[in-house]
Amino acid sequence: MFAESVGYELWGELAGLSAMEASQKWILSAMQRHGPELVRMLWRILGNEQDVCDAYQSTFLQLAHYQGRQKPKHVKAYLFRTASNTAISMLRHRAAEKRTLSKATNNAEATQPHVNEIDCKFLAETLRRYVAQLPEHLRDVITLRDLAELSYAEVGRLLGISPATARVYRCKAVQLLAIWMNK
Amino acid sequence: MIKIIKILFNKHSHKMNHNTCRQIRSWLTKVLSKSFNADAEWVQRHVMHCPRCQRRLAGIGKVKLALSMAKSQPHQLDLLMRANTQAIGVLKHSLRKMPKAEKLRTAVPEPKLSERCSKYNRPVTNVAACIAILFLMKVGIFSSANMFQSHGQKALRQYYVSHVGEELTNDIFTT
C-alpha cells in the first residue's frame, strides 16, 4: 500500500516536471519573437556587443525565474522593461568605473575629446550617460520610443500609461537631456 | 479654424457625436502644429533675437542628433546569434536541447514584413491608380454608350412617329 502511494507521488512529480518543461517553451517563443527588437534596443543603449549579450542573457534568466518560473502576464512588457533596466544599470556601472579610473590616472582631460568637436561616438556616449541619469518614468519612455522605436500606443501599453502621457514624458525627457547636454 | 468655430457655436451642439469630436481634434492639431511649429515664421523671428531660445533649440537639436547617431551605428550581423546562444546557455537543459533553441542559435536579424514590402509601395500604388483609372474609364465609356443608344433610339422613334404615325411606330419598335 505504502509502495503504491510512493509510486503515485513519483508519477505525479514527474508529470509536474514535464508539464513545467513544456510550459517553459514560451521562453524560446518569446526569444524568437522579441529577440531581434531587444538586441537592437540594447545595442542602442549600450553600444557594446559584449554588454548587449550580457544584458540579453540576464533578461532571459530573470524571465525564466519570474515568480517561481511562471509566465508573466505581459511578456513583451516584462522583457523590454527588464532589458532596459539591466542596460541602464550596466551603463551606470560603466560610468562609475570610468570615474574611478579617471580619478586614479588623473588624466581625464587628455582622454576626453573636445566638447565642441562633432564626434559621433562621443555624442552618443554622452547621451547614454545622461539617459542613465533620467528619472525612471522619463527614461523608460525615451528608451522604448526612441531607442526601441516602438509607437506611442505600444509604449503606453507596455508602461501602463496613455499614449498622450507617453508623449508628454518623452517631451520632458528631451528637454531635460537638452539642458544637460548643453552644459 | 472657421470650421471649428462653426461647429463649436452650432445650435445643435448637444447632438455632437464622436466623429465631430475627432474632426475637431484633428483640425485643432493641424492648426496648432501650423502656428506653434518650431519652423513657423514668428518662432524663427523670435529665436533670431533670443539667446535663451537659441540655447534651448541648440540643445534639443543636439539630443536629436545624438539619438540619430545612436540609432545609425550598426552592429555585427551575428550579434543576435551570439546573444541567443549566450542566453540559451543559461536556460534549462531540456530547453537547450529543443529544435527551436537550435534554430535560435543560428538566427540572424531580418527586416520586418512592412520594411521588406516598403520598396514595392510605389509600384503597387501606381498599379492601383492605373486599375482605378481603367475602371473609371470603363464605367464612363459604358454609361456613355448606353446613354448614346437610348438617345438615338428616342430620336429614331420620334422620326418614325412624325412620318408614319404612332400606331405603326409602336408596331415597329415592339417587334
Interface residues (C-beta under 8 A of the other chain):
Chain A: E21 Q24 K25 I27 L28 S29 M31 Q32 G35 P36 V39 R40 L42 W43 R44 G47 E49 V52 C53 D54 Y56 Q57 T59 F60 L61 A64 C120 K121 L123 A124 T126 L127 R128 D146 L147 E149 V174 Q175 L177 A178 I179 M181 N182
Chain B: R55 R56 A58 G59 I60 K62 V63 K64 L65 A66 L67 M69 A70 K71 Q73 H75 Q76 L79 L80 R82 A83 N84 Q86 A87 I88 G89 V90 L91 K92 S94 L95 M98 K100 A101 K103 L104 A107 P109 E110
